[in-house]
Amino acid sequence: MVMIVRGFAAVVLAVCLAACTAEPPARQASPTSAPGPSRTPSTSPTSPTSATPATPATRGACRAGCDTAKARDYNGDGYADLAIGAPGEPPDEGRSTRGGYVVVSYGGARGLDPRRRTVLRPGQGGLPRGFTEGENFGASSAGGDFDGDGYADLAIGASSERSDGPVAVTIVFGGRDGLSARSAVLITHEDPTFGELLAAGDFNGDGHQDLGVTTVEGAWVVYGSAGMRRQPPRPRMVRRTSAVNALAAGDVTGDRIDDLVVAFSDDDPADEGTGAVHRGSPAGLKGVAGPTFDAWGVGALAVGDVDGDGFGDVIAGNAYADADDAGGQIFLHRGSASGPAAEGVLISQNSSGVPEDSGDGDGFGGDLAVGDVNGDGYADVAVGASGKFEMQGAVFLLHGGRGGLPGDGAQVLKPGDAGFASDVQGFGASLRLADFDKDGRADLAVTTRTEPLVAVLAASREGVRTTKPLLIGPEGAGTPGEGSDFGRSLT
């Protein structure tokens, strides 16, 4: 989800009520960041709110960030698929704007098969051109069954501050043969930054996935429905701000209706970052669940039930070198029926159970992905530490457990573990966890900042395997990988 850096900002908050359609438990969103002064968070775990914590065996279907195949299964064969965004570079004078495209690789019994792919590009194959002629197409994406036909669909962002007119988020619908450019709708908006961040979740519990969308200055919701192919729905305001820095969806309150988590900044200098969980309900997103939480510098959000108590926990990443840990950190806000814990548990590379001590500028927390890697029923968290541009980077895999994060057996992965050369930079820039081979364990997809490749590592009971990683490139996409920002978004 390469790390996508949003604007650093300040923000005015205003909560709006919404109503209408949605779908099952949600997944995670993409990264971003924003600097500011340091805080002193809680470093001791808070207790789960539920009186009798559920074990993985009793809590039912995988939920709140556990990333089941259904949300990413675009051809309905039971295997999760992977959409790779390549938004390209802004056009220079005399150069075409054909940079933006998305490559979809389909899962199977042996995992992803790079030979089975769909390439989506505005204006080609029946895909609507939209309003930016392909510029930045694929910078953000989110998957879910928005029309309720049993096939996952893909929402693709193409926000661009260069645009002088309306822009659109493109929703491409799935089917027996996968995603088809001939079945797509445009969700339009006059703000040229519409689609900066995307997150899918069922915010009203009607069985249709809904879409959280941001502009630089607000968060919106697009409700899914059976009729959205015929009449694309209009975005509805959820929160107006000066800047939205990160977005995620998941069932934080444990009521089996997804909530929308927003990290934003206010104009007030005293507010360098705030997080809020907008509560899902049968009427849609309706008010804020529980207290807001400190989100200074937070540029990545994810939701997952890491402790098995039936409530989705909010994981917030702050990769800044001038924060509480110079190497970056994540914060775990435990979920409950009333919302997230106001105080987050700080976890860094220097925390007990996390391999390898932090170094200045490591960027730990720059991107996050959630899924059950070892099949034990607890959500695990992959943390990108892509660091400064000249740094190689790393990915940390933290296992969930009854006590939360980090559980036993944490891993640290370096570029060579994923099949990259030793001179790559920014390994861990973009991450995704999903079960591509339907073995009950989430596999890891990861990118760097300098190579137009996505590495996929298969999961095992111990974590992800570093033998025989799969490398997926832009071959067959009709556009060179160099300069295309291939892998900037992963869904």
Protein Blocks (a to p, Z undefined) as FASTA:
>chain_A
ZZcddddddddddddddedddddddddddddddddddddddfbdcddfblbacdfklnop
aeehiopaklmmmnonopacdddddebjaddehiacklbccddddddfkopafklccddd
ehiahiaebjnnopaphkaccdddfkonopacddddfbdfkbcbdcddddddddfkopaf
klccddddfblkgokbacdddfkonopacdddddfkbccdddddfklmmmccddddfbdc
fbdfbdcdddfkonopacdddddddfblklgbdcddddddfkbpedjehjdddfehiabd
cdddfkonopacdddddfbfklmblnbpaddddddfkbccfbdcdddfkbghiahiadeh
klpokaccdddfkonopacdddddebjfkbgbiaddddddfklpadehiacddfklnopa
fkbghihkaccdddfkonopacdddddfkbccdddddddfklccfehiacddfehnlpaf
ehnlgokacZZ
